[in-house]
Every structure is written in structure tokens, then in C-alpha cells.
Amino acid sequence: MTVSISARVAELGITLESAAAPAANYVPFVQDGSLLFISGQISRKDGKPAYVGRLGDNISDDEGVQAARLAALGILSQLAAATGDRLDRVARIVRLGVFVASTPEFNRQSAIANGASDLMVEVFGDAGRHARAAVGVASLPSGVAVEVEAVVSLKQP
């Protein structure tokens, strides 16, 4: 049985990057009781912003799904940092908030957000099924196409 988040992600053929440092005056995550609130994570690859642009403009739907998946990997990196990389500490992914930089006419935010949602289910199975909001916005930090935030229920160590 896999005991770490990074090992479970590696089983899927994905490398978990180190957790990103906050870009301003906030913390990457806050635990309140059994709930862990993870600050918004942008799509990054090799530590740099990835998929810069907007859906309905210069980012395709397929690229948007990949951007959402990368942002969700950032969520997993923060989750690993918060739990000592212990998969057994995760009771369930409670909620994802997915922000999609898009043109006013673009209306497929939910399809783009599936990139993040699908990854959570791949990693955590049924415990990865969550409530979700997928929202279109004018722009996101560093000009990326997708940002994801999360609420996670943790088991006591």
C-alpha cells in the first residue's frame, strides 16, 4: 500500500514538484480542526507559470484541462507539505474552487475544471470526489489560465 502522496502520484507517472512559496502576504495553507484550507495554486511546470493566456483566446480547451491538472498538482504539493507527505492523513477532498481565465463568451469552465477534479479522483479514489465551483475570471496571477484552491478533510495523526 502506498503511504505517501508523492509515491501515489509517481505511480500515475507524474512528478510532484516542491510546494510553491506564497507570492504575497498569505500562507500556503491553514489547518482549522480537521479541515485544511489550501491557498490558490496556479499552473506551474518546472517551477514556472505554465499555460499563460485565456480560454476562448489563445489557450485551447485541451491546454486548459492540462493547466487545471498542473494547478491541482500544486494543491497536492501543498497537501504533502502540510501532512508530512502522508497519504493516510487525507480523509477526503471536500471542495475545489477552480478559476479559469477566459473571454466573456467562453462558457466551458466546468469542462476545464475536470482536469483538476479528475486528478483528485485518480490519486484518492472515492475520497477524491468533491464539491466544486468553476468560475470564469478576467485574469489570474502571472497571467496563467487556471488557478485552483482546495478544502481537505484530514484524519488525526
FIDOVO-852926 format. One record per atom (N, C-alpha, C): x, y, z; residue in three letters; atom name; residue number from 1. Coordinates in pm, whole numbers. Layout:
residues N
DOGU      X      Y      Z type atom seq
DOGU      X      Y      Z  ala   CA NUM
...
end
This chain:
residues 157
DOGU      X      Y      Z type atom seq
DOGU     84   -119      0  met    N   1
DOGU      0      0      0  met   CA   1
DOGU     88    125      0  met    C   1
DOGU     52    223    -81  thr    N   2
DOGU    126    348    -89  thr   CA   2
DOGU    103    429     38  thr    C   2
DOGU    211    481     95  val    N   3
DOGU    197    556    219  val   CA   3
DOGU    223    706    202  val    C   3
DOGU    270    747     85  ser    N   4
DOGU    296    890     66  ser   CA   4
DOGU    219    943    -55  ser    C   4
DOGU    189   1072    -48  ile    N   5
DOGU    121   1138   -159  ile   CA   5
DOGU    212   1138   -281  ile    C   5
DOGU    339   1170   -260  ser    N   6
DOGU    432   1176   -374  ser   CA   6
DOGU    449   1040   -441  ser    C   6
DOGU    449    931   -362  ala    N   7
DOGU    461    797   -421  ala   CA   7
DOGU    335    761   -499  ala    C   7
DOGU    218    799   -447  arg    N   8
DOGU     93    771   -519  arg   CA   8
DOGU     90    846   -653  arg    C   8
DOGU    134    970   -651  val    N   9
DOGU    139   1050   -774  val   CA   9
DOGU    240    988   -871  val    C   9
DOGU    353    942   -819  ala    N  10
DOGU    455    879   -904  ala   CA  10
DOGU    401    752   -969  ala    C  10
DOGU    316    677   -898  glu    N  11
DOGU    253    558   -956  glu   CA  11
DOGU    172    593  -1081  glu    C  11
DOGU    124    717  -1086  leu    N  12
DOGU     47    764  -1201  leu   CA  12
DOGU    137    820  -1311  leu    C  12
DOGU    269    813  -1289  gly    N  13
DOGU    364    862  -1388  gly   CA  13
DOGU    384   1012  -1383  gly    C  13
DOGU    354   1073  -1268  ile    N  14
DOGU    363   1218  -1253  ile   CA  14
DOGU    464   1250  -1144  ile    C  14
DOGU    542   1356  -1166  thr    N  15
DOGU    635   1402  -1065  thr   CA  15
DOGU    572   1517   -988  thr    C  15
DOGU    574   1507   -857  leu    N  16
DOGU    521   1612   -771  leu   CA  16
DOGU    630   1716   -748  leu    C  16
DOGU    606   1839   -791  glu    N  17
DOGU    703   1947   -769  glu   CA  17
DOGU    700   1989   -623  glu    C  17
DOGU    804   2058   -579  ser    N  18
DOGU    803   2109   -442  ser   CA  18
DOGU    696   2217   -430  ser    C  18
DOGU    643   2231   -310  ala    N  19
DOGU    535   2326   -284  ala   CA  19
DOGU    582   2468   -312  ala    C  19
DOGU    498   2545   -380  ala    N  20
DOGU    531   2683   -413  ala   CA  20
DOGU    522   2771   -289  ala    C  20
DOGU    612   2867   -280  ala    N  21
DOGU    608   2966   -172  ala   CA  21
DOGU    500   3069   -205  ala    C  21
DOGU    437   3127   -104  pro    N  22
DOGU    337   3231   -130  pro   CA  22
DOGU    397   3348   -208  pro    C  22
DOGU    316   3408   -295  ala    N  23
DOGU    361   3519   -378  ala   CA  23
DOGU    332   3654   -314  ala    C  23
DOGU    263   3655   -198  ala    N  24
DOGU    227   3781   -132  ala   CA  24
DOGU    209   3753     17  ala    C  24
DOGU    130   3836     84  asn    N  25
DOGU    114   3829    229  asn   CA  25
DOGU      3   3731    268  asn    C  25
DOGU     32   3602    254  tyr    N  26
DOGU    -60   3496    294  tyr   CA  26
DOGU     22   3370    316  tyr    C  26
DOGU    -40   3267    369  val    N  27
DOGU     27   3139    390  val   CA  27
DOGU    -27   3037    290  val    C  27
DOGU     50   2935    258  pro    N  28
DOGU      6   2839    156  pro   CA  28
DOGU   -111   2751    201  pro    C  28
DOGU   -124   2730    331  phe    N  29
DOGU   -235   2650    383  phe   CA  29
DOGU   -258   2684    530  phe    C  29
DOGU   -381   2660    574  val    N  30
DOGU   -419   2680    715  val   CA  30
DOGU   -502   2560    757  val    C  30
DOGU   -467   2503    870  gln    N  31
DOGU   -547   2394    925  gln   CA  31
DOGU   -632   2448   1039  gln    C  31
DOGU   -761   2418   1035  asp    N  32
DOGU   -855   2454   1141  asp   CA  32
DOGU   -931   2327   1176  asp    C  32
DOGU   -896   2269   1289  gly    N  33
DOGU   -955   2140   1324  gly   CA  33
DOGU   -911   2036   1225  gly    C  33
DOGU  -1005   1963   1168  ser    N  34
DOGU   -970   1859   1071  ser   CA  34
DOGU   -968   1912    928  ser    C  34
DOGU  -1003   2040    909  leu    N  35
DOGU  -1006   2096    774  leu   CA  35
DOGU   -876   2169    741  leu    C  35
DOGU   -825   2141    622  leu    N  36
DOGU   -707   2208    569  leu   CA  36
DOGU   -752   2292    451  leu    C  36
DOGU   -727   2422    458  phe    N  37
DOGU   -760   2515    352  phe   CA  37
DOGU   -631   2546    276  phe    C  37
DOGU   -629   2512    148  ile    N  38
DOGU   -509   2533     66  ile   CA  38
DOGU   -532   2652    -25  ile    C  38
DOGU   -441   2749    -16  ser    N  39
DOGU   -449   2869    -98  ser   CA  39
DOGU   -441   2835   -245  ser    C  39
DOGU   -490   2925   -328  gly    N  40
DOGU   -492   2905   -472  gly   CA  40
DOGU   -354   2873   -527  gly    C  40
DOGU   -350   2773   -613  gln    N  41
DOGU   -227   2730   -679  gln   CA  41
DOGU   -244   2748   -829  gln    C  41
DOGU   -148   2814   -891  ile    N  42
DOGU   -155   2835  -1035  ile   CA  42
DOGU    -89   2718  -1108  ile    C  42
DOGU   -115   2709  -1236  ser    N  43
DOGU    -50   2605  -1316  ser   CA  43
DOGU     98   2638  -1329  ser    C  43
DOGU    183   2546  -1284  arg    N  44
DOGU    328   2563  -1292  arg   CA  44
DOGU    390   2438  -1352  arg    C  44
DOGU    498   2459  -1424  lys    N  45
DOGU    577   2347  -1475  lys   CA  45
DOGU    722   2385  -1457  lys    C  45
DOGU    799   2297  -1396  asp    N  46
DOGU    939   2324  -1365  asp   CA  46
DOGU    954   2454  -1285  asp    C  46
DOGU    858   2479  -1196  gly    N  47
DOGU    864   2595  -1107  gly   CA  47
DOGU    825   2726  -1171  gly    C  47
DOGU    783   2724  -1297  lys    N  48
DOGU    747   2847  -1367  lys   CA  48
DOGU    602   2843  -1410  lys    C  48
DOGU    538   2962  -1421  pro    N  49
DOGU    398   2964  -1468  pro   CA  49
DOGU    385   2895  -1603  pro    C  49
DOGU    279   2816  -1617  ala    N  50
DOGU    254   2741  -1741  ala   CA  50
DOGU    114   2773  -1791  ala    C  50
DOGU     97   2763  -1921  tyr    N  51
DOGU    -30   2792  -1986  tyr   CA  51
DOGU    -75   2935  -1956  tyr    C  51
DOGU      2   3027  -2003  val    N  52
DOGU    -28   3170  -1985  val   CA  52
DOGU   -124   3213  -2096  val    C  52
DOGU   -234   3273  -2057  gly    N  53
DOGU   -333   3320  -2153  gly   CA  53
DOGU   -474   3297  -2104  gly    C  53
DOGU   -569   3302  -2195  arg    N  54
DOGU   -710   3287  -2159  arg   CA  54
DOGU   -778   3185  -2249  arg    C  54
DOGU   -869   3111  -2190  leu    N  55
DOGU   -953   3019  -2266  leu   CA  55
DOGU  -1046   3103  -2354  leu    C  55
DOGU  -1069   3055  -2474  gly    N  56
DOGU  -1150   3130  -2569  gly   CA  56
DOGU  -1069   3234  -2645  gly    C  56
DOGU   -940   3240  -2613  asp    N  57
DOGU   -849   3334  -2681  asp   CA  57
DOGU   -731   3255  -2734  asp    C  57
DOGU   -622   3246  -2657  asn    N  58
DOGU   -502   3178  -2705  asn   CA  58
DOGU   -473   3045  -2634  asn    C  58
DOGU   -563   2998  -2550  ile    N  59
DOGU   -548   2869  -2482  ile   CA  59
DOGU   -663   2779  -2526  ile    C  59
DOGU   -631   2660  -2578  ser    N  60
DOGU   -733   2565  -2622  ser   CA  60
DOGU   -796   2495  -2501  ser    C  60
DOGU   -908   2431  -2521  asp    N  61
DOGU   -972   2356  -2413  asp   CA  61
DOGU   -879   2247  -2360  asp    C  61
DOGU   -812   2174  -2449  asp    N  62
DOGU   -720   2068  -2404  asp   CA  62
DOGU   -608   2126  -2320  asp    C  62
DOGU   -554   2241  -2362  glu    N  63
DOGU   -449   2306  -2283  glu   CA  63
DOGU   -505   2353  -2149  glu    C  63
DOGU   -628   2400  -2147  gly    N  64
DOGU   -691   2443  -2023  gly   CA  64
DOGU   -707   2328  -1925  gly    C  64
DOGU   -746   2213  -1975  val    N  65
DOGU   -757   2093  -1889  val   CA  65
DOGU   -620   2059  -1831  val    C  65
DOGU   -516   2066  -1913  gln    N  66
DOGU   -380   2039  -1863  gln   CA  66
DOGU   -337   2144  -1761  gln    C  66
DOGU   -375   2269  -1782  ala    N  67
DOGU   -344   2376  -1686  ala   CA  67
DOGU   -412   2348  -1552  ala    C  67
DOGU   -538   2303  -1557  ala    N  68
DOGU   -610   2270  -1434  ala   CA  68
DOGU   -543   2153  -1363  ala    C  68
DOGU   -497   2057  -1438  arg    N  69
DOGU   -428   1941  -1379  arg   CA  69
DOGU   -297   1986  -1311  arg    C  69
DOGU   -223   2075  -1377  leu    N  70
DOGU    -99   2125  -1316  leu   CA  70
DOGU   -127   2205  -1189  leu    C  70
DOGU   -232   2287  -1192  ala    N  71
DOGU   -267   2363  -1072  ala   CA  71
DOGU   -307   2267   -959  ala    C  71
DOGU   -379   2160   -993  ala    N  72
DOGU   -416   2060   -893  ala   CA  72
DOGU   -293   1989   -838  ala    C  72
DOGU   -191   1971   -921  leu    N  73
DOGU    -65   1915   -869  leu   CA  73
DOGU     -5   2007   -764  leu    C  73
DOGU    -22   2137   -784  gly    N  74
DOGU     22   2234   -682  gly   CA  74
DOGU    -54   2213   -551  gly    C  74
DOGU   -183   2184   -561  ile    N  75
DOGU   -264   2152   -442  ile   CA  75
DOGU   -205   2030   -373  ile    C  75
DOGU   -172   1927   -451  leu    N  76
DOGU   -114   1805   -392  leu   CA  76
DOGU     21   1833   -328  leu    C  76
DOGU    101   1920   -387  ser    N  77
DOGU    230   1957   -328  ser   CA  77
DOGU    210   2023   -192  ser    C  77
DOGU    113   2113   -184  gln    N  78
DOGU     85   2180    -56  gln   CA  78
DOGU     28   2080     45  gln    C  78
DOGU    -55   1990     -2  leu    N  79
DOGU   -112   1886     86  leu   CA  79
DOGU     -1   1797    140  leu    C  79
DOGU     94   1761     55  ala    N  80
DOGU    209   1681    101  ala   CA  80
DOGU    290   1758    206  ala    C  80
DOGU    310   1887    183  ala    N  81
DOGU    385   1969    279  ala   CA  81
DOGU    311   1978    413  ala    C  81
DOGU    180   1988    408  ala    N  82
DOGU    101   2004    531  ala   CA  82
DOGU     89   1875    611  ala    C  82
DOGU    100   1760    544  thr    N  83
DOGU     77   1631    612  thr   CA  83
DOGU    204   1549    632  thr    C  83
DOGU    319   1606    598  gly    N  84
DOGU    441   1525    602  gly   CA  84
DOGU    440   1421    492  gly    C  84
DOGU    370   1450    382  asp    N  85
DOGU    360   1362    264  asp   CA  85
DOGU    290   1230    297  asp    C  85
DOGU    196   1235    391  arg    N  86
DOGU    127   1112    433  arg   CA  86
DOGU    -11   1099    369  arg    C  86
DOGU    -23   1005    279  leu    N  87
DOGU   -149    977    211  leu   CA  87
DOGU   -258    937    311  leu    C  87
DOGU   -221    865    415  asp    N  88
DOGU   -319    816    513  asp   CA  88
DOGU   -379    926    599  asp    C  88
DOGU   -327   1048    592  arg    N  89
DOGU   -385   1161    666  arg   CA  89
DOGU   -504   1222    594  arg    C  89
DOGU   -523   1191    467  val    N  90
DOGU   -629   1253    389  val   CA  90
DOGU   -759   1171    403  val    C  90
DOGU   -860   1233    465  ala    N  91
DOGU   -990   1168    478  ala   CA  91
DOGU  -1068   1185    348  ala    C  91
DOGU  -1067   1307    293  arg    N  92
DOGU  -1132   1331    165  arg   CA  92
DOGU  -1102   1472    117  arg    C  92
DOGU  -1110   1489    -14  ile    N  93
DOGU  -1106   1621    -74  ile   CA  93
DOGU  -1250   1672    -62  ile    C  93
DOGU  -1269   1782     10  val    N  94
DOGU  -1404   1832     36  val   CA  94
DOGU  -1453   1922    -77  val    C  94
DOGU  -1368   2016   -119  arg    N  95
DOGU  -1412   2114   -219  arg   CA  95
DOGU  -1293   2166   -298  arg    C  95
DOGU  -1314   2187   -428  leu    N  96
DOGU  -1218   2258   -511  leu   CA  96
DOGU  -1286   2383   -564  leu    C  96
DOGU  -1211   2491   -566  gly    N  97
DOGU  -1253   2612   -635  gly   CA  97
DOGU  -1160   2628   -754  gly    C  97
DOGU  -1215   2632   -874  val    N  98
DOGU  -1134   2639   -995  val   CA  98
DOGU  -1167   2770  -1067  val    C  98
DOGU  -1063   2850  -1087  phe    N  99
DOGU  -1077   2979  -1153  phe   CA  99
DOGU  -1015   2968  -1292  phe    C  99
DOGU  -1092   3005  -1393  val    N 100
DOGU  -1049   2990  -1531  val   CA 100
DOGU  -1046   3128  -1597  val    C 100
DOGU   -928   3174  -1634  ala    N 101
DOGU   -916   3299  -1708  ala   CA 101
DOGU   -973   3276  -1846  ala    C 101
DOGU  -1076   3352  -1882  ser    N 102
DOGU  -1143   3327  -2008  ser   CA 102
DOGU  -1207   3453  -2063  ser    C 102
DOGU  -1237   3446  -2191  thr    N 103
DOGU  -1307   3555  -2256  thr   CA 103
DOGU  -1452   3556  -2207  thr    C 103
DOGU  -1522   3668  -2222  pro    N 104
DOGU  -1662   3673  -2177  pro   CA 104
DOGU  -1751   3569  -2245  pro    C 104
DOGU  -1720   3531  -2367  glu    N 105
DOGU  -1803   3435  -2440  glu   CA 105
DOGU  -1776   3290  -2402  glu    C 105
DOGU  -1663   3262  -2339  phe    N 106
DOGU  -1627   3124  -2306  phe   CA 106
DOGU  -1720   3073  -2196  phe    C 106
DOGU  -1776   2953  -2214  asn    N 107
DOGU  -1871   2901  -2115  asn   CA 107
DOGU  -1845   2755  -2077  asn    C 107
DOGU  -1722   2708  -2094  arg    N 108
DOGU  -1691   2568  -2065  arg   CA 108
DOGU  -1597   2554  -1945  arg    C 108
DOGU  -1613   2643  -1846  gln    N 109
DOGU  -1528   2638  -1728  gln   CA 109
DOGU  -1535   2502  -1658  gln    C 109
DOGU  -1654   2444  -1652  ser    N 110
DOGU  -1670   2313  -1586  ser   CA 110
DOGU  -1587   2205  -1654  ser    C 110
DOGU  -1583   2205  -1786  ala    N 111
DOGU  -1504   2106  -1860  ala   CA 111
DOGU  -1356   2126  -1832  ala    C 111
DOGU  -1311   2249  -1822  ile    N 112
DOGU  -1170   2278  -1791  ile   CA 112
DOGU  -1138   2231  -1649  ile    C 112
DOGU  -1229   2260  -1556  ala    N 113
DOGU  -1208   2222  -1415  ala   CA 113
DOGU  -1195   2072  -1396  ala    C 113
DOGU  -1249   1993  -1489  asn    N 114
DOGU  -1236   1848  -1478  asn   CA 114
DOGU  -1091   1803  -1475  asn    C 114
DOGU  -1000   1881  -1532  gly    N 115
DOGU   -858   1847  -1524  gly   CA 115
DOGU   -812   1835  -1379  gly    C 115
DOGU   -860   1923  -1294  ala    N 116
DOGU   -827   1918  -1150  ala   CA 116
DOGU   -906   1809  -1080  ala    C 116
DOGU  -1035   1803  -1108  ser    N 117
DOGU  -1121   1705  -1041  ser   CA 117
DOGU  -1080   1562  -1072  ser    C 117
DOGU  -1051   1535  -1199  asp    N 118
DOGU  -1011   1400  -1238  asp   CA 118
DOGU   -883   1357  -1167  asp    C 118
DOGU   -788   1450  -1151  leu    N 119
DOGU   -664   1414  -1083  leu   CA 119
DOGU   -690   1376   -937  leu    C 119
DOGU   -778   1449   -870  met    N 120
DOGU   -807   1416   -729  met   CA 120
DOGU   -867   1277   -716  met    C 120
DOGU   -952   1239   -810  val    N 121
DOGU  -1011   1104   -807  val   CA 121
DOGU   -905   1000   -841  val    C 121
DOGU   -816   1029   -936  glu    N 122
DOGU   -708    936   -969  glu   CA 122
DOGU   -619    909   -848  glu    C 122
DOGU   -590   1012   -771  val    N 123
DOGU   -499    998   -656  val   CA 123
DOGU   -569    938   -535  val    C 123
DOGU   -692    983   -504  phe    N 124
DOGU   -757    946   -378  phe   CA 124
DOGU   -878    854   -394  phe    C 124
DOGU   -912    815   -516  gly    N 125
DOGU  -1031    731   -536  gly   CA 125
DOGU  -1156    804   -492  gly    C 125
DOGU  -1249    734   -429  asp    N 126
DOGU  -1375    796   -387  asp   CA 126
DOGU  -1353    911   -290  asp    C 126
DOGU  -1248    906   -211  ala    N 127
DOGU  -1218   1016   -119  ala   CA 127
DOGU  -1175   1143   -194  ala    C 127
DOGU  -1149   1129   -323  gly    N 128
DOGU  -1113   1245   -404  gly   CA 128
DOGU  -1233   1313   -468  gly    C 128
DOGU  -1352   1252   -456  arg    N 129
DOGU  -1474   1314   -511  arg   CA 129
DOGU  -1514   1429   -419  arg    C 129
DOGU  -1548   1542   -477  his    N 130
DOGU  -1560   1666   -400  his   CA 130
DOGU  -1669   1755   -455  his    C 130
DOGU  -1708   1853   -375  ala    N 131
DOGU  -1791   1962   -424  ala   CA 131
DOGU  -1698   2056   -501  ala    C 131
DOGU  -1755   2137   -592  arg    N 132
DOGU  -1668   2219   -675  arg   CA 132
DOGU  -1740   2343   -725  arg    C 132
DOGU  -1662   2449   -742  ala    N 133
DOGU  -1707   2565   -817  ala   CA 133
DOGU  -1608   2587   -930  ala    C 133
DOGU  -1658   2618  -1048  ala    N 134
DOGU  -1573   2651  -1163  ala   CA 134
DOGU  -1620   2787  -1213  ala    C 134
DOGU  -1530   2885  -1204  val    N 135
DOGU  -1567   3024  -1228  val   CA 135
DOGU  -1478   3086  -1334  val    C 135
DOGU  -1538   3159  -1426  gly    N 136
DOGU  -1462   3233  -1525  gly   CA 136
DOGU  -1421   3369  -1469  gly    C 136
DOGU  -1296   3406  -1491  val    N 137
DOGU  -1244   3535  -1443  val   CA 137
DOGU  -1168   3603  -1557  val    C 137
DOGU  -1148   3734  -1542  ala    N 138
DOGU  -1080   3812  -1646  ala   CA 138
DOGU   -931   3782  -1653  ala    C 138
DOGU   -866   3764  -1537  ser    N 139
DOGU   -723   3734  -1536  ser   CA 139
DOGU   -686   3669  -1404  ser    C 139
DOGU   -568   3605  -1404  leu    N 140
DOGU   -517   3535  -1286  leu   CA 140
DOGU   -371   3572  -1265  leu    C 140
DOGU   -315   3542  -1147  pro    N 141
DOGU   -174   3575  -1121  pro   CA 141
DOGU    -80   3519  -1227  pro    C 141
DOGU     20   3596  -1260  ser    N 142
DOGU    122   3560  -1360  ser   CA 142
DOGU     63   3536  -1499  ser    C 142
DOGU    -63   3573  -1518  gly    N 143
DOGU   -126   3558  -1649  gly   CA 143
DOGU   -167   3417  -1684  gly    C 143
DOGU   -163   3323  -1586  val    N 144
DOGU   -196   3184  -1616  val   CA 144
DOGU   -344   3167  -1645  val    C 144
DOGU   -378   3055  -1706  ala    N 145
DOGU   -516   3028  -1746  ala   CA 145
DOGU   -600   2968  -1633  ala    C 145
DOGU   -537   2902  -1535  val    N 146
DOGU   -614   2833  -1431  val   CA 146
DOGU   -546   2846  -1294  val    C 146
DOGU   -630   2863  -1193  glu    N 147
DOGU   -587   2859  -1053  glu   CA 147
DOGU   -686   2771   -977  glu    C 147
DOGU   -636   2691   -882  val    N 148
DOGU   -720   2600   -806  val   CA 148
DOGU   -693   2619   -657  val    C 148
DOGU   -801   2624   -577  glu    N 149
DOGU   -790   2623   -431  glu   CA 149
DOGU   -864   2501   -379  glu    C 149
DOGU   -836   2462   -253  ala    N 150
DOGU   -897   2340   -203  ala   CA 150
DOGU   -927   2345    -53  ala    C 150
DOGU  -1026   2266    -14  val    N 151
DOGU  -1053   2236    126  val   CA 151
DOGU  -1044   2085    137  val    C 151
DOGU   -965   2039    234  val    N 152
DOGU   -938   1896    250  val   CA 152
DOGU   -967   1857    395  val    C 152
DOGU  -1035   1746    415  ser    N 153
DOGU  -1059   1692    549  ser   CA 153
DOGU   -946   1596    582  ser    C 153
DOGU   -884   1618    698  leu    N 154
DOGU   -770   1535    740  leu   CA 154
DOGU   -810   1443    855  leu    C 154
DOGU   -745   1327    860  lys    N 155
DOGU   -756   1238    975  lys   CA 155
DOGU   -649   1282   1075  lys    C 155
DOGU   -675   1258   1200  gln    N 156
DOGU   -575   1289   1302  gln   CA 156
DOGU   -456   1195   1289  gln    C 156
DOGU   -333   1246   1315  pro    N 157
DOGU   -213   1160   1302  pro   CA 157
DOGU   -212   1048   1404  pro    C 157
end
